[in-house]
Amino acid sequence: MICSGCGNEVPDTGKFCPKCGRPFDKPGTLAADQPEAQPAGMQGSGDQEKEGNKVEKRIYLLTGAVIIVLLFIVVLVVLILGSRGENRQAWNEETGQEKEGDTDEGETAEETEGAEEDSGEDIDREIMLVTVPVDYMSLRSTPGLGDDVIAQLTAGQYLRWHGDVVTEGDREFYKVIVEESNVEGYAAADYCVEVEYRDDPGLLTTVDVTDALYTYDQMKEDIAILCEKYAECLSYEIVGSSVDGRDIYEVCLGSPEAQHHIFMQAAIHGREYMTAQLVMRMLEYYAANYESGTFHGKSYRELLEKTAIHVIPMSNPDGVTISQLGVEAMYHEEIGQLVYDCYLRDRESLVFEEDANGDMNWADYYRQEDFDREAEGKTEIISFEEYQTLWKSNANGVDLNSNFDAGWQSIDLKEHPSYGSYKGTYAESEPETQILAAEAVRREYDCFISYHSKGQLIYYDAAGNDAQTSQASAALAEELESIIKYKPLNTQKGYNVNLGGFGDWVQLSLHGASVTIENGKHPCPLQIGEFEAIWNRNRESWAMLCENLYE
């Protein structure tokens, strides 16, 4: 065999190469055929290499786990911020405030953190407004009534306001953000009403506000339904009946045993029947939100436990029925003949002309005996059907708001029954008038409110009032103005205002604070298109009245 070290031929039986001395491990096998012996100090290095591989693997696994955890955290943060971004326009149903997380698009993470803190402070200062134009209102890029209109808003739209007010001419304008579109601009302040509580319209399912023809029978049915559904805070009683035999209802909102009481009546004039629809909607609203509704930090329950509101929704149910359905709906046939006789007398003095708002309206010229309709070119004669829609009086042709014992003798109106402006044969001659008078003295009321239409005004005071009653009525009108945004007007300065009304009698006889709220803008009967504005103006007024009496 040949030595692999030096190439010398070696005997097969040798243990060492005779030339170079290279050892053989076993006979016939050279050391070069076996793994070389490791140098001193390197013994066990293979095991160390194996152990090092194990450590390296552990490091890789640990690093991978850390990376996975970090990725999970990053994804979680992105999801949270994304969720906040999606909810930036969400409103908290209980507080009416925006949820936290409102930021502007394009902010970095660092900017977002600071912005969220600042945004929370802004939200605390935000005021919720609702629009209340009769027809529509304009949102402009600058304050005033210029041509820079950027949107048109209808009644019932919500706005966000931070208190910025600009006076332009004789009007104030708010800088607002339209909630549904996030468009920013300036809106006329007198068409924006501040509201604290954001209600759920889905709760109001009983009183129909989709049609202006809200009838006596509907009201009667709704009262029964509401008082059964909300028995904790609503109750009713029948306090008398009308000329034609219709029951007159009084509904109590709150506890009849409350410390304070407020008296309200509506639809004393037949054609002003939207006022009945309004107060019925108000009754349902406060009952439906009895537990959840709040005003200036006090719940509706708290307010109504202290103050009960007593409402006669339809003081003149016969007049309402004539205006809505005509004399065919009367129980007694002779009423139809009376109404037709009134028509024959009144039709010559009723003139179809444009009113101050630009609406065509039937004006009554009964005081102008020398009026020449031919010369004026106003020859149109009202039909009997349309005449009935104008009906204000009761079924006896008496204007109930001229029939109270308040300067009644001096009232100079028509001398015969009519659709309106006939004071009756003597003060409080009518059953409806007597009922209102009796209910007004049944309790000690803190104030009285009558709902009428139209005019967008709050009438207060009465000729002959003592100073204290005048001041109390003026203060009540001012308080309501802050909520409703109708201008107060002293009745002694109003156009064509007579005594003999319910509010006049309350002030002159009972010395009670009393106002008349004239809702709506267009000719009566009001169309359903006006209801949303009227409703939103008045919605929180009852809570305000209760809070003022809260002790």
LUMPA-628902 format. One record per residue (C-alpha): residue in three letters; x, y negated, z negated. Coordinates in Angstrom, 2 decimals. Layout:
N
- aa xx yy zz
- Ala X Y Z
...
//
This chain:
551
- aa xx yy zz
- Met 0.00 0.00 0.00
- Ile 1.16 -3.55 0.55
- Cys 1.62 -6.16 -2.29
- Ser -0.60 -9.10 -1.69
- Gly 1.84 -11.37 -3.46
- Cys 5.01 -10.81 -1.41
- Gly 4.01 -8.41 1.36
- Asn 6.40 -5.65 0.12
- Glu 5.42 -2.05 0.56
- Val 4.64 -0.54 -2.82
- Pro 4.21 3.14 -3.76
- Asp 0.60 4.17 -4.39
- Thr 1.45 5.31 -7.92
- Gly 3.24 2.09 -8.98
- Lys 2.00 -0.30 -11.67
- Phe 4.14 -3.27 -10.64
- Cys 5.53 -4.55 -7.34
- Pro 9.22 -3.72 -7.45
- Lys 10.09 -6.90 -5.52
- Cys 7.89 -9.68 -7.11
- Gly 6.65 -7.91 -10.25
- Arg 2.92 -8.54 -9.55
- Pro 0.92 -6.20 -11.80
- Phe -1.63 -3.64 -10.72
- Asp -4.90 -3.29 -12.83
- Lys -5.24 0.32 -12.05
- Pro -3.50 2.68 -9.82
- Gly -4.01 1.94 -6.18
- Thr -5.53 -1.49 -6.80
- Leu -3.70 -4.80 -6.61
- Ala -4.60 -7.68 -8.95
- Ala -5.42 -9.84 -5.90
- Asp -8.42 -7.59 -5.20
- Gln -9.87 -8.59 -8.63
- Pro -10.93 -12.00 -9.82
- Glu -7.96 -14.08 -10.85
- Ala -7.31 -14.38 -14.55
- Gln -8.39 -17.80 -15.90
- Pro -5.70 -20.09 -17.27
- Ala -5.37 -20.53 -20.99
- Gly -7.86 -23.05 -22.45
- Met -10.53 -22.38 -19.78
- Gln -12.03 -19.35 -21.41
- Gly -15.91 -19.71 -21.70
- Ser -16.15 -22.62 -19.17
- Gly -18.72 -20.68 -17.17
- Asp -21.02 -20.52 -20.17
- Gln -20.58 -24.27 -20.70
- Glu -21.51 -24.88 -17.08
- Lys -24.62 -22.82 -17.54
- Glu -25.51 -24.76 -20.72
- Gly -24.89 -28.06 -18.90
- Asn -27.30 -27.01 -16.18
- Lys -29.92 -26.33 -18.81
- Val -29.45 -29.80 -20.39
- Glu -29.63 -31.46 -17.00
- Lys -32.88 -29.68 -16.29
- Arg -34.28 -30.88 -19.61
- Ile -33.33 -34.48 -18.75
- Tyr -35.04 -34.17 -15.38
- Leu -38.20 -32.80 -17.03
- Leu -38.23 -35.52 -19.70
- Thr -37.66 -38.24 -17.10
- Gly -40.48 -36.86 -14.97
- Ala -42.82 -36.81 -17.97
- Val -41.97 -40.42 -18.81
- Ile -42.60 -41.46 -15.22
- Ile -45.98 -39.69 -15.20
- Val -47.01 -41.41 -18.46
- Leu -45.94 -44.80 -17.11
- Leu -47.88 -44.22 -13.90
- Phe -50.98 -43.27 -15.92
- Ile -50.70 -46.46 -18.00
- Val -50.31 -48.59 -14.85
- Val -53.38 -46.96 -13.24
- Leu -55.41 -47.44 -16.43
- Val -54.49 -51.15 -16.61
- Val -55.40 -51.61 -12.94
- Leu -58.78 -49.94 -13.50
- Ile -59.55 -52.11 -16.54
- Leu -58.63 -55.34 -14.75
- Gly -60.58 -54.23 -11.70
- Ser -63.64 -53.53 -13.83
- Arg -63.37 -56.97 -15.37
- Gly -63.11 -58.55 -11.96
- Glu -66.25 -56.76 -10.79
- Asn -68.16 -58.01 -13.81
- Arg -67.09 -61.65 -13.69
- Gln -70.64 -62.73 -12.78
- Ala -72.39 -60.41 -15.23
- Trp -74.48 -62.04 -17.95
- Asn -74.94 -60.74 -21.45
- Glu -78.69 -60.12 -21.79
- Glu -78.74 -60.81 -25.50
- Thr -76.67 -64.02 -25.69
- Gly -77.13 -65.43 -22.20
- Gln -73.34 -66.05 -22.03
- Glu -70.97 -64.72 -19.38
- Lys -68.88 -61.73 -20.25
- Glu -65.15 -62.18 -20.83
- Gly -62.83 -61.48 -17.93
- Asp -63.66 -64.31 -15.51
- Thr -60.54 -65.21 -13.54
- Asp -59.78 -66.82 -10.23
- Glu -58.66 -64.68 -7.32
- Gly -54.91 -64.52 -6.58
- Glu -53.68 -64.85 -10.19
- Thr -50.65 -62.85 -11.37
- Ala -50.89 -60.59 -14.39
- Glu -49.19 -63.17 -16.62
- Glu -51.46 -65.95 -15.35
- Thr -54.50 -63.74 -15.82
- Glu -53.77 -63.16 -19.50
- Gly -53.57 -66.86 -20.20
- Ala -56.54 -67.62 -17.96
- Glu -58.71 -65.10 -19.77
- Glu -58.07 -66.88 -23.04
- Asp -58.80 -70.30 -21.50
- Ser -61.86 -68.92 -19.70
- Gly -63.28 -67.69 -23.00
- Glu -63.05 -71.21 -24.35
- Asp -64.81 -72.60 -21.26
- Ile -67.61 -70.05 -21.55
- Asp -68.22 -71.16 -25.14
- Arg -68.88 -74.65 -23.82
- Glu -71.03 -73.55 -20.91
- Ile -74.68 -74.54 -20.89
- Met -77.30 -72.60 -18.99
- Leu -79.70 -74.63 -16.85
- Val -82.66 -73.64 -14.72
- Thr -83.89 -75.60 -11.70
- Val -87.41 -77.06 -11.80
- Pro -88.20 -78.92 -8.57
- Val -91.80 -78.72 -7.35
- Asp -90.74 -78.06 -3.76
- Tyr -86.92 -77.95 -3.55
- Met -83.85 -79.89 -4.68
- Ser -80.52 -80.58 -3.01
- Leu -77.07 -79.64 -4.23
- Arg -74.51 -82.15 -2.97
- Ser -70.73 -82.24 -2.89
- Thr -70.79 -85.70 -4.53
- Pro -73.21 -87.29 -7.01
- Gly -76.05 -89.32 -5.55
- Leu -78.60 -88.92 -2.77
- Gly -76.24 -88.88 0.17
- Asp -76.20 -86.68 3.27
- Asp -73.52 -84.32 1.88
- Val -76.03 -81.57 1.07
- Ile -74.37 -78.18 0.64
- Ala -77.39 -76.16 -0.54
- Gln -81.10 -76.40 -1.21
- Leu -82.39 -74.94 -4.48
- Thr -85.90 -73.90 -5.44
- Ala -87.43 -73.59 -8.90
- Gly -86.14 -70.86 -11.18
- Gln -82.49 -70.70 -10.10
- Tyr -79.87 -70.58 -12.85
- Leu -76.95 -72.99 -13.03
- Arg -73.83 -73.16 -15.20
- Trp -72.95 -76.57 -16.58
- His -69.99 -77.77 -18.67
- Gly -71.50 -81.12 -19.62
- Asp -70.17 -83.25 -16.76
- Val -72.64 -86.08 -16.06
- Val -72.32 -88.84 -13.48
- Thr -74.72 -91.79 -13.23
- Glu -75.40 -92.98 -9.71
- Gly -77.84 -95.85 -9.40
- Asp -80.57 -95.24 -11.96
- Arg -80.27 -91.42 -11.95
- Glu -78.00 -88.89 -13.61
- Phe -76.37 -86.00 -11.80
- Tyr -74.87 -82.84 -13.30
- Lys -71.81 -81.11 -11.93
- Val -72.93 -77.49 -11.84
- Ile -72.19 -74.04 -10.46
- Val -75.03 -72.06 -8.89
- Glu -74.97 -68.69 -10.58
- Glu -76.03 -66.49 -7.68
- Ser -73.61 -68.02 -5.14
- Asn -70.85 -69.62 -7.29
- Val -71.21 -72.76 -5.19
- Glu -70.24 -75.90 -7.09
- Gly -71.83 -79.30 -6.59
- Tyr -73.96 -82.08 -8.07
- Ala -77.66 -81.72 -8.90
- Ala -80.18 -84.33 -10.07
- Ala -80.44 -84.03 -13.86
- Asp -84.21 -84.55 -13.94
- Tyr -84.68 -81.32 -11.96
- Cys -82.52 -79.25 -14.32
- Val -83.84 -77.97 -17.65
- Glu -81.56 -76.55 -20.34
- Val -82.51 -73.10 -21.60
- Glu -80.88 -71.07 -24.32
- Tyr -82.48 -67.66 -23.92
- Arg -82.29 -65.69 -20.70
- Asp -85.42 -63.58 -20.66
- Asp -86.19 -60.46 -18.66
- Pro -89.05 -61.23 -16.22
- Gly -89.68 -57.50 -15.98
- Leu -91.21 -57.61 -19.47
- Leu -94.01 -59.92 -18.30
- Thr -96.35 -57.53 -16.54
- Thr -99.83 -58.55 -17.69
- Val -100.59 -62.17 -16.74
- Asp -100.62 -62.48 -12.95
- Val -98.72 -65.51 -11.66
- Thr -98.61 -64.52 -7.99
- Asp -101.99 -66.13 -7.22
- Ala -103.30 -69.49 -8.44
- Leu -106.84 -68.12 -8.67
- Tyr -106.47 -66.99 -12.28
- Thr -110.09 -66.41 -13.27
- Tyr -111.98 -66.37 -16.55
- Asp -112.50 -62.61 -16.25
- Gln -108.77 -62.06 -15.73
- Met -107.98 -64.17 -18.77
- Lys -110.50 -62.31 -20.88
- Glu -109.04 -58.94 -19.90
- Asp -105.46 -60.13 -20.42
- Ile -106.22 -61.41 -23.92
- Ala -107.51 -57.98 -24.93
- Ile -104.51 -56.19 -23.41
- Leu -101.91 -58.51 -24.93
- Cys -103.43 -58.54 -28.40
- Glu -103.48 -54.74 -28.43
- Lys -99.97 -54.39 -27.02
- Tyr -98.42 -57.03 -29.30
- Ala -100.67 -56.70 -32.32
- Glu -97.85 -57.70 -34.66
- Cys -97.79 -61.26 -33.39
- Leu -100.96 -61.79 -31.30
- Ser -104.60 -61.87 -32.36
- Tyr -107.77 -63.48 -31.03
- Glu -111.30 -64.44 -31.92
- Ile -114.31 -65.79 -30.07
- Val -115.06 -69.27 -31.38
- Gly -118.22 -70.05 -29.40
- Ser -119.72 -70.00 -25.92
- Ser -120.12 -72.35 -22.97
- Val -123.24 -73.83 -21.37
- Asp -123.49 -70.85 -19.00
- Gly -122.85 -68.32 -21.76
- Arg -119.12 -67.55 -21.37
- Asp -117.24 -66.77 -24.56
- Ile -114.53 -69.23 -25.55
- Tyr -111.43 -67.54 -26.93
- Glu -108.83 -68.72 -29.38
- Val -105.55 -66.77 -29.45
- Cys -103.16 -66.96 -32.40
- Leu -99.43 -66.47 -31.77
- Gly -97.65 -65.69 -35.05
- Ser -99.11 -65.16 -38.47
- Pro -102.50 -66.81 -39.18
- Glu -101.19 -67.20 -42.74
- Ala -98.10 -69.15 -41.66
- Gln -97.02 -72.28 -43.48
- His -97.43 -74.51 -40.41
- His -99.94 -74.57 -37.56
- Ile -100.04 -76.07 -34.07
- Phe -103.21 -76.45 -31.99
- Met -103.21 -76.23 -28.20
- Gln -105.96 -76.30 -25.61
- Ala -105.92 -76.02 -21.82
- Ala -108.25 -76.13 -18.81
- Ile -110.70 -78.63 -20.29
- His -111.06 -79.79 -16.67
- Gly -112.31 -77.07 -14.36
- Arg -110.05 -77.66 -11.37
- Glu -106.97 -77.77 -13.64
- Tyr -107.13 -74.04 -14.20
- Met -103.41 -73.48 -13.68
- Thr -102.97 -74.78 -17.22
- Ala -104.85 -71.71 -18.49
- Gln -102.53 -69.50 -16.47
- Leu -99.55 -71.36 -17.95
- Val -100.49 -70.95 -21.62
- Met -101.44 -67.31 -21.06
- Arg -98.01 -66.71 -19.55
- Met -96.46 -68.49 -22.54
- Leu -98.37 -66.26 -24.95
- Glu -97.15 -63.13 -23.17
- Tyr -93.57 -64.44 -22.99
- Tyr -93.25 -65.15 -26.71
- Ala -94.96 -61.89 -27.65
- Ala -92.79 -59.80 -25.30
- Asn -89.62 -61.50 -26.57
- Tyr -90.73 -61.70 -30.20
- Glu -87.77 -59.66 -31.46
- Ser -85.08 -60.54 -28.92
- Gly -85.79 -64.20 -28.07
- Thr -83.78 -66.94 -29.76
- Phe -83.71 -70.71 -29.92
- His -80.77 -72.55 -31.51
- Gly -79.77 -69.42 -33.36
- Lys -83.19 -68.59 -34.76
- Ser -85.19 -65.64 -33.46
- Tyr -88.71 -66.11 -32.17
- Arg -89.84 -63.86 -35.00
- Glu -88.30 -66.21 -37.59
- Leu -89.86 -69.26 -35.97
- Leu -93.32 -67.75 -35.58
- Glu -93.40 -66.40 -39.13
- Lys -93.16 -70.00 -40.29
- Thr -95.42 -71.59 -37.67
- Ala -98.49 -70.16 -35.96
- Ile -99.63 -71.50 -32.60
- His -103.40 -71.48 -31.99
- Val -104.36 -71.65 -28.32
- Ile -107.70 -72.07 -26.55
- Pro -106.54 -71.13 -23.03
- Met -109.75 -72.06 -21.19
- Ser -111.76 -74.77 -22.95
- Asn -114.12 -75.15 -19.99
- Pro -114.68 -71.67 -18.50
- Asp -117.81 -72.72 -16.56
- Gly -115.99 -75.59 -14.86
- Val -113.10 -73.32 -13.97
- Thr -115.48 -70.78 -12.46
- Ile -117.29 -73.39 -10.36
- Ser -113.97 -74.73 -9.05
- Gln -112.65 -71.26 -8.24
- Leu -115.68 -69.23 -7.16
- Gly -118.51 -71.72 -6.63
- Val -122.00 -71.87 -8.10
- Glu -122.79 -68.35 -6.91
- Ala -120.74 -67.12 -9.87
- Met -122.92 -68.94 -12.42
- Tyr -125.21 -66.86 -14.62
- His -128.02 -69.44 -14.48
- Glu -129.38 -70.41 -11.06
- Glu -130.37 -73.92 -12.14
- Ile -126.69 -74.81 -12.50
- Gly -126.29 -74.34 -8.76
- Gln -129.02 -76.90 -8.11
- Leu -127.45 -79.37 -10.56
- Val -124.06 -79.07 -8.82
- Tyr -125.66 -79.57 -5.40
- Asp -127.52 -82.68 -6.61
- Cys -124.20 -84.04 -7.84
- Tyr -122.72 -83.39 -4.43
- Leu -125.44 -85.38 -2.69
- Arg -124.71 -88.38 -4.95
- Asp -120.91 -88.15 -4.91
- Arg -120.15 -87.35 -1.29
- Glu -120.52 -90.95 -0.10
- Ser -117.92 -92.25 -2.55
- Leu -115.32 -89.54 -1.92
- Val -112.74 -90.64 0.65
- Phe -110.04 -88.46 2.18
- Glu -106.81 -90.43 2.17
- Glu -103.10 -90.24 1.42
- Asp -102.08 -90.54 -2.21
- Ala -98.91 -91.99 -3.72
- Asn -97.00 -88.73 -3.16
- Gly -97.92 -88.59 0.52
- Asp -100.51 -85.84 0.00
- Met -103.98 -86.01 1.50
- Asn -106.47 -86.18 -1.32
- Trp -110.15 -86.92 -2.02
- Ala -110.19 -90.28 -3.82
- Asp -113.32 -91.42 -5.64
- Tyr -114.46 -94.97 -4.78
- Tyr -117.56 -94.89 -6.97
- Arg -116.55 -98.15 -8.71
- Gln -116.33 -100.00 -5.37
- Glu -119.92 -100.41 -4.27
- Asp -118.93 -102.56 -1.29
- Phe -116.47 -100.02 0.14
- Asp -117.06 -99.70 3.91
- Arg -115.84 -96.32 5.05
- Glu -116.63 -97.12 8.69
- Ala -114.54 -100.28 8.61
- Glu -111.68 -98.43 6.93
- Gly -111.83 -95.64 9.51
- Lys -112.34 -93.01 6.81
- Thr -115.56 -91.43 7.95
- Glu -114.94 -87.80 7.00
- Ile -117.55 -86.45 4.58
- Ile -116.54 -83.76 2.13
- Ser -118.27 -80.38 2.50
- Phe -120.17 -78.79 -0.38
- Glu -117.67 -75.91 -0.47
- Glu -114.71 -78.24 -0.89
- Tyr -116.63 -80.44 -3.29
- Gln -116.98 -77.51 -5.68
- Thr -113.20 -76.99 -5.73
- Leu -112.84 -80.55 -7.11
- Trp -115.15 -79.80 -10.05
- Lys -113.76 -81.05 -13.38
- Ser -116.90 -81.12 -15.54
- Asn -118.73 -78.39 -17.43
- Ala -121.89 -76.68 -16.16
- Asn -123.96 -79.72 -17.21
- Gly -121.90 -82.05 -15.06
- Val -120.28 -83.68 -18.13
- Asp -116.58 -84.53 -18.11
- Leu -115.61 -82.95 -21.44
- Asn -112.52 -85.11 -21.83
- Ser -114.76 -88.17 -21.95
- Asn -117.31 -86.67 -24.34
- Phe -115.51 -86.91 -27.70
- Asp -116.43 -89.40 -30.39
- Ala -113.48 -91.70 -29.78
- Gly -114.60 -95.06 -28.44
- Trp -117.33 -93.18 -26.59
- Gln -119.78 -96.11 -26.62
- Ser -117.37 -98.36 -24.76
- Ile -116.54 -95.88 -22.00
- Asp -117.64 -97.27 -18.63
- Leu -117.97 -94.37 -16.24
- Lys -120.67 -92.79 -14.06
- Glu -124.27 -92.81 -15.20
- His -125.24 -89.41 -13.81
- Pro -123.84 -85.87 -13.94
- Ser -120.96 -85.44 -11.53
- Tyr -117.93 -83.32 -10.70
- Gly -116.05 -85.74 -13.00
- Ser -116.19 -89.09 -14.84
- Tyr -119.60 -88.63 -16.52
- Lys -119.35 -88.99 -20.32
- Gly -122.66 -87.30 -21.21
- Thr -125.76 -88.55 -23.00
- Tyr -124.04 -88.91 -26.38
- Ala -120.70 -88.20 -28.02
- Glu -119.97 -84.48 -28.40
- Ser -123.21 -83.55 -26.67
- Glu -121.65 -80.42 -25.10
- Pro -121.08 -77.03 -26.76
- Glu -117.48 -76.90 -25.50
- Thr -116.70 -80.31 -27.04
- Gln -118.27 -79.26 -30.33
- Ile -116.20 -76.07 -30.40
- Leu -112.92 -77.93 -29.91
- Ala -113.82 -80.45 -32.59
- Ala -114.74 -77.70 -35.04
- Glu -111.53 -75.76 -34.42
- Ala -109.40 -78.90 -34.77
- Val -110.54 -79.39 -38.38
- Arg -110.50 -75.72 -39.31
- Arg -106.89 -75.91 -40.49
- Glu -104.38 -78.57 -41.28
- Tyr -102.47 -78.77 -38.01
- Asp -99.05 -80.36 -37.69
- Cys -99.66 -81.45 -34.09
- Phe -102.02 -81.08 -31.13
- Ile -101.19 -80.53 -27.47
- Ser -103.54 -80.66 -24.47
- Tyr -102.45 -79.21 -21.11
- His -103.69 -81.02 -18.00
- Ser -102.66 -81.58 -14.39
- Lys -101.39 -83.49 -12.50
- Gly -98.87 -86.30 -12.94
- Gln -95.64 -84.90 -14.46
- Leu -96.11 -87.14 -17.49
- Ile -96.55 -86.83 -21.24
- Tyr -99.30 -89.16 -22.49
- Tyr -99.26 -90.28 -26.11
- Asp -100.96 -92.87 -28.35
- Ala -104.51 -94.21 -28.12
- Ala -106.02 -97.67 -28.33
- Gly -106.91 -98.36 -31.95
- Asn -104.34 -96.00 -33.49
- Asp -102.76 -96.83 -36.82
- Ala -99.01 -97.38 -36.72
- Gln -98.11 -94.08 -38.37
- Thr -100.15 -91.99 -35.94
- Ser -98.78 -93.93 -32.96
- Gln -95.23 -93.32 -34.14
- Ala -95.86 -89.62 -34.79
- Ser -97.39 -89.13 -31.33
- Ala -94.56 -91.05 -29.67
- Ala -91.99 -88.90 -31.51
- Leu -93.78 -85.73 -30.40
- Ala -93.76 -86.92 -26.78
- Glu -90.05 -87.72 -27.03
- Glu -89.25 -84.27 -28.41
- Leu -91.16 -82.60 -25.59
- Glu -89.45 -84.80 -23.02
- Ser -86.08 -83.38 -24.13
- Ile -87.27 -79.90 -23.13
- Ile -89.79 -80.43 -20.31
- Lys -88.15 -83.46 -18.66
- Tyr -91.47 -85.25 -18.03
- Lys -91.50 -88.95 -18.87
- Pro -93.59 -90.10 -21.86
- Leu -96.20 -92.78 -21.14
- Asn -98.31 -94.69 -23.62
- Thr -101.96 -94.14 -22.68
- Gln -102.62 -97.81 -23.33
- Lys -100.33 -98.52 -20.38
- Gly -101.51 -95.70 -18.13
- Tyr -103.50 -96.15 -14.96
- Asn -107.29 -95.69 -15.22
- Val -107.11 -94.15 -18.70
- Asn -110.28 -94.11 -20.81
- Leu -110.95 -93.11 -24.39
- Gly -113.26 -90.22 -25.25
- Gly -110.63 -87.50 -24.72
- Phe -109.72 -84.72 -27.12
- Gly -106.32 -86.27 -27.84
- Asp -107.90 -89.67 -28.45
- Trp -110.35 -88.18 -30.94
- Val -107.60 -86.23 -32.77
- Gln -105.54 -89.38 -33.23
- Leu -108.35 -91.79 -34.09
- Ser -110.38 -89.44 -36.30
- Leu -107.85 -86.99 -37.75
- His -104.73 -89.18 -37.50
- Gly -102.91 -86.23 -36.03
- Ala -99.87 -86.38 -33.76
- Ser -101.19 -85.54 -30.29
- Val -99.97 -85.58 -26.69
- Thr -101.36 -84.65 -23.28
- Ile -98.95 -82.93 -20.89
- Glu -99.82 -83.58 -17.24
- Asn -98.24 -80.71 -15.29
- Gly -97.76 -80.59 -11.54
- Lys -97.30 -83.03 -8.70
- His -99.70 -82.25 -5.86
- Pro -103.52 -82.59 -5.78
- Cys -105.63 -80.26 -7.92
- Pro -106.31 -77.44 -7.81
- Leu -102.54 -76.85 -7.90
- Gln -101.15 -74.23 -5.55
- Ile -99.20 -71.25 -6.86
- Gly -96.00 -72.68 -5.36
- Glu -95.89 -75.16 -8.24
- Phe -96.16 -72.59 -10.99
- Glu -92.49 -71.59 -11.18
- Ala -91.38 -75.17 -11.83
- Ile -94.13 -75.79 -14.38
- Trp -93.40 -72.51 -16.17
- Asn -89.65 -73.11 -16.44
- Arg -90.13 -76.65 -17.71
- Asn -92.46 -75.55 -20.50
- Arg -91.01 -72.14 -21.40
- Glu -88.90 -73.09 -24.43
- Ser -91.07 -75.98 -25.62
- Trp -93.03 -73.84 -28.08
- Ala -89.80 -72.60 -29.69
- Met -88.65 -76.20 -30.02
- Leu -91.91 -77.23 -31.72
- Cys -91.62 -74.33 -34.17
- Glu -87.98 -75.12 -34.92
- Asn -88.88 -78.72 -35.76
- Leu -91.26 -77.42 -38.42
- Tyr -88.87 -74.74 -39.70
- Glu -87.98 -75.06 -43.38
//
